[in-house]
Amino acid sequence: MNSNEFLEKLKLAESCKTIYIKGCFGAPMNAANKKRYTTNLAYNANRAAMINACSADTFGFDCVCLVKGILWGWNADVNKKYGGAVYKSNGVPDVGADGIVKYLIDCTTDFSNIIPGELVWMSGHVGVYVGNGKVVECTPKWSNDVQYSNLGNTGNKYGNYRIWTKHGKLPWVEYVAPPTENNAVNESNTEPQAVYYTVQKGDTFSKIAMNALLALNPQITNPSKIYAGQKIRVR
């Protein structure tokens, strides 16, 4: 699959009901799969109550199984044993988080050139960079599911963020330009609608500008702390 298709599948997984289950690559939590995954590993057995409480339209993943499951064809099909994934298909091997990094192309510790669809890695854990300083990962650390986190390597050190060790391209993904780049010329031909503000008593130009920028960037909780490489919306 190409990188845009890969990213869309990651977004689909993030939008679905999901839960962190070790060794699970997209199986829906029906009765049979609940029994399977609460008895296969001690880690999962210790979380049996949480797993059994899931609805049947909840899909199980762990960090690297999210990547493998999508590359194996996962498509959120609740009627399929593994959500549509076919084990070890499409030439993608069954490897762990520390094994998959050995397959990466252009693997580097320099995050200044990272592009959407690349795998990010730290010891024992992986995620996928999806652009705009965001990573999709499956982890029990914050919300115990497939979720967005911030790429701290590029200065996004707020909210849920990590400092990753390496990143690189997956050999089973064809990296292509994102659609937004192709549409950039057309979008630039559209003149933005003017927005006006009525000056209030006590206002200054810098105060108005600061409030406008903070309204566009709710993720910034401390405007005195911004970082090189951090992306800030300006309109």
Order of alpha helices (4+ residues) and beta strands (2+ residues): alpha-beta-beta-alpha-alpha-alpha-beta-alpha-alpha-beta-beta-beta-beta-beta-beta-beta-alpha-alpha-alpha
